[in-house]
Amino acid sequence: MNTSFEKQSSLLSIKIQEESFDKGYNDMSVRELLQLKKKIAERIELLPKEGLITSKSNNVWQYYYYCRTYPGQKVYIPRERAEYAEQLATRDYYELIVSEIDRQLELESRVGKINTKRLYDVYENLKPAVKAIVTPVFMPDSEYLKCWIESHPGNSNPYSIDTGYETERGETVRSKSEKIIADKLYSMGIPYSYEYRLFVKGARAMYPDFTILNTNTRRTWYWEHFGLTDDDSYRDNMSHKLNLYENNGFFLGDGLIITTEGEHTSLDIKLIGAKIQKYLI
């Protein structure tokens, strides 16, 4: 997939490509962290060592550096030397990543755990002026969300909706209960796709009611609503579908959410909110 993130290029830039748009932040081993640290350290040696200073004038970012000849004096970087400002900003960014790698290596040595998300957060936490001119090592949140939406198109089920319900987002779903779920997700700003075409082992395709992105973990979740649980044949189909999910690595509470209702059991709206809070935020 071509994205603006992938199109950015520089001899000094380093980019880690995402392996999946479904399993969350890429886990990195100690070996991979050390390799990344070495690669970044090599780039840092090629970058200028002046300290970058930023300010804003007339809603435009301005960049300066401290003059070596006259300590404490700052020198303006004009637009025609924008690449120099980018190099200084990149050095600052890379040094922050190296510091975070060292923290993660220390964490792994003490508790055997690496928090990969912290490496992604380095870019997200940069000053806006610096963030505007560096090429991120890891795909930033805004770009990731754009790519996720593009790669999870909705309304892919060939089975037509003859009588449906319009959601607050302006799409048509098959049941009133699905509308309730969709509207709750939409009101809480949670990205979702309705009836995305999911290819799995053991079936040509499945069309989960909702395919949802937890933006905090970058994990994709599938939400199925089963609305006729009193019907024997419907329950058989439900069991088959749940088995398909589990055989493809999606388990209840671990990639898969379900809600149910039947003739004597109505949809629990409070439970919808609880599940969103627990798994999707």
N, C-alpha and C positions, 0 to 999 in steps of 0.2 A: 504493500500500500504506500503510495507516494503522499507524504505530508510535508508541511512546511518545516517540521522538525528534521526530517530526513534530508531535505534539500539544503539545509545550512551546511556550509563546508569551510574549513580553514585548516591550514597545515598544522596548526597548534591545537585544534579542537579534538576532543575525545567524546564519543557518544556510545552509550550502552543501549543496544536495541532491546526492545521488549520481546520476550519469548512468547507471551500469551496475553490475550485480552480477557482471560477468564479466571485465572488462578491467583490474582493479586500480585503484590510486589514480588519481583524475582528474588529468590533466596540466593545469597552469595556465600561461598565457602571461605575459609581462611585463606586458602590458596588463591582464590579469585580476588580477594581483597588485597592481598600482597602484590599480585600482578597489576591490579589497577593502581595501587599506590606507586609502584615503580614506574609505570607509564606516565602518571601525572607528574611525578618528580622529574622525569626526563623533560617534560614540556616546560615545567617551571624554570629549569635552567636556561631555557631559550628565551624567556620572557624578560622584559626590562624590570628593573628593581625599584623604580621610583614609586612613591606612595600616591595613590589616586585620591583626589578630592572632588566632591560633587556638590553642585548647588543648582537652584532653579531660578530662571529669570523669564518673565513673560510666558510662563507655563512651558518653558523649554529647558531641558536638562543641559547643564554646562559642566565641563570637565577640566580639571586642573591637576598638576602634579607639583610636588615639592622640589624646588631647585636644589641640586647638590652643591652648586657653587656658592649660593647664598642660603644657608640653612634657615628654614622658617618661611622663606619666600615662595609663594606659589606661582606657577606659570600656567597661563591659559592654553588649552589645547583647541586649536581652531577646527572647524568642520573638515577642512581638507586633510587634517591629521587624525581623523576619527579612528583609524585603525590602531593608532598608538593608544588611545583611550581604551579601546577594546582589549588590547594586550595587557594593560595595567589592571583592568577589571577582571580579566581572565586569570591573571596571577592571583589576585585576591580570592577569587572563587575557588581556584584549585587548592590554595593553601588551606581554606576552610574544609574542603573535602578530605585532604590528607589528615587534618586534625580529627575529623569525624571517623575516618578509617582507624586511626590509632585508638580512639575511644571504643570502637566496636571490637577491635582486636583484644583490648583489655577486658571488655565485657565477656567476650568468648572465653578468655582464659580463666575468668572467675566463675562464671555460671554456665558456660557452654552454650551461649545464645548470642546470635547476631541480629540486631534490629535493622534490617535493610532499609526500612522506610526513612530512617534518620538521614541516610545518604541522599535520598530524593529531596528531603526537606531543606537541605542546604541551599538549593537553588530557590525554593519557594520563600525562604526567609531572607534572601538578599535584599539590600536596599533597592527600591524601584529604579534608581538611576543606574545601578550596576546590573540589575536584572535585565534592563532594556538592551544591553549591548554585549552580553556574553552568550555563548552557545552552551546550553545545558548538557551535562554529561548524561543525565537520565531524562527521559521524556517528562516534561512538566505536566502538572495536573490538568491545565486547560487543554493542552494538546492531546493528552491521553483521553479525556472525556470526548473530545471531538472524534478521535479515531474509534473509540468504543461505539459511539452512536452510529458512525458510518458502517461499522462492521456488524451491527446488530439491527438490521432493518426490520421494522414491524409489519403487521398485516400481511404476512406471507402465507397464511393458511389458504389453500385453494377452495376449502369448503365455505361457501358463501354465507353471509349473515343476512337472513331474511327478515327477522325481527330483532332489532338490537336496541341498545341504549347509548345515547351520546354522552361522552365524558366531558369533564371540564376542560380537558385538553383539546377537545374537538374531534375525537375519533369515535368510532362505533364499536362497542363490545357486545358480547352475546347475552349477557345476563345482568340483572340488576345488582347482583352481588359483585360481579367483576367491575361494574361501574363504581361501586363503593370502594373497592380496593384501589382501582386506578385513580380515583379522585383523591384518596388519602395519600397515595404516593406523590401525586402531582402537587398537592397542597404543601407537602413537606419538602418539595424540591428534590426529590429522589429520581434520578434518571431511570427510565424503564422503556421497554419495547413490548408491544402487545403482539402475541402470536408470532414471535420470531422463529424462523426455521432452524431447528437444531438437529444436526446429524449425529447419531449415536450408533454404537455397536448394537446389533440385534434388531434394528429397525431402519427403514429408509430415512425417515425423518420424524421428528416430534415437533409439536408446536406448543411450547409452554404458554400458559395463560399470560404470564409476565416474566420477562427476562430483565433483571434489575442489576444496577451497578452500585455497590457500596463504595462511594468515592473516597472514604477514609482508608480503606484497605485495598482498593482496586480489585476486589473480588466480585465476580459475577454470580448472582444467585438466580434460581428459578423458582417461581411461585405457581403452584397449581391449586385451583379451587375446584373441589368436588361437590357438586350441588345436588346429587340424587343418590345419596348413600343408602337410601331405603330399598333401592332397586337391586335385585340379585345380579343381573347381567352388568349393571353399571359398576357394582362393587368388584366384579371379576375384572372388568376393564381397568378399574382403578388399581387393583393389585398388580396387574400386568405392567401398567405404566410406572408404578413405584419400583418394581423390580428392574425395569429398564434403566431408570435413573440410578439406582444403586449399583447395577452392573457397570455403569459408566462413571462411577466415582462420585455421584451426588447423593448424599445421605440427608435424612431429616436433621435439620439444625446444622448441617455442614454442606452448604451449597443448595439445599432444597428446603423450601417452605411450603406447607400446605394448609388450607382451610377447608372445612367441610360444613355441610348442612344437609338436612333431610326433611321428611314430612313432619317430624316431631322435634327437630333440632334446627333452630334458626341460626343464621350467621352471627357470630359473636364479634361485634364491631370493636369492642374494647380489646379483644384478643388480637385483632388486626394491628391496632396501634402498638400493642406490646411486642408483637413479632417484628414490626418495623424498627422499634427502638433497640431490640436485642440483636438483630442480625444486619440491619441495613444502615445504621447510623454510627 
